[in-house]
Amino acid sequence: TTDGSYLMNSMDHIFFCGDLNYRLDLPREVTEQTVLELARHNSNDDDKDDNADDTEENSMTSGGGGVMKDQLRLNLLRYDQLLKTISEGRAFPNFADGKITFPP
C-alpha cells in the first residue's frame, strides 16, 4: 500500500528522533501555579489517607480532591502542544498515547 501501513505493521519497535520537546501553550507562571495547586491537592489527599477512618462521613467526602485534581490536569492538557498536533493529524498518525496522569 502507499500509505505506509505495511512498513509500520512490519516493525516491532519504532524510535522517534528529533526535537520532540513539546510544551504547554500557557505562560510559565500559569503552568507553575497550576502544578503547585496539583501538588497541594496531592498533599491534602495524602494527609486524608493517613488520617482516614472507616466512618461514613469520611468515605463520602474523601473523593472531592480527586475531581479537582482531574480538572486541573484537564485544564493543562487543553494547552498541550503535542496533543493538539496529534489531533490535527500533523504528527504520529496511527499512534495512540496513554492517558496522561502526571503534571508537566
N, C-alpha and C positions, 0 to 999 in steps of 0.2 A: 504494500500500500504506500501511498505517497504522503500520508500524514505522520509517518514516523512511529506508528504504534507497534509495528513488527520489531523495530530496533528496541523500543522501550520494553516490550514484553520478553525480549530475549536476554535481559540483564538481571543479574542477582543483586547488584549494588550499583548505585549511581551516586557520583560525587559531584557536587556543585562547587565551582571555584569562581572567585571574583569578589567584587565589592558587594557583600551581602549584609552590610551593616544598616539595616532598616531601622527607622526611628518612629517616634510619635510626632505627628504634626500639631504639637502644642508648645507653648512657651515652657522653658525649662522649669520655671517657678511653679507653674500649674501642675506639671508632672510630679515634681518633688513633693508638693503639698499633698497630692492625692496618694502618693506612695507612703508618706508619713501617716496619713489617715488610715490607710490599709494596715500599716504596722500597728497603729493604736488599736484597731479593731481586733487584730490577731492577738495582741497582748491582753485585751479585755476578755477574749474567748478563752485564752489560756488560764486567766485568773478564775473565770467561771468554772472551768473544768476542775481546777484544783479545789474549789470551794463548794462544788455541787454536791447535793444530797438527792435522795430519791423522792422529794416532795413533789406533789402535783404542780405547785406554783413554779418551781424551778424548771420542770420539764416543759411547761407551757411557754416560758419566757426566754429560754436559752437560745432559741433559733433565730431571733431577730438580728443578731450581729452578722450572721451568715448572709442574710438577704442584703444588708448594707454593703458587705464586702463584695458580693457578686455585682451589685450595682456600680460600685466604684471601679471594679475591674472592667465591666462592660463599657463604662464611660471612657476609660483609657483606650480600650480596643477599638472604639469608634474612630480613633485618630491614628490607628496603626498603619504605617505606610505599606508594610508587607501584605496585610490582609486586603487593603484597598487595591494594590497592584494585582494580586491574585484574583480578586472578584472582577476586575476589569479585563481579565484574560491576558494580561501583559507579562506574566511570569508564572512558571511552574504549572503549565497546563496538565491536566490529568493527574495531579498530585493532590493529596489531602494532608493537611496538618492536623495534629492532635489538638485537643481543647487546651487553651492557654489558661493555666490556673495559678500563675505566679506573676508578681509585679515586674515592671521593666527594670 
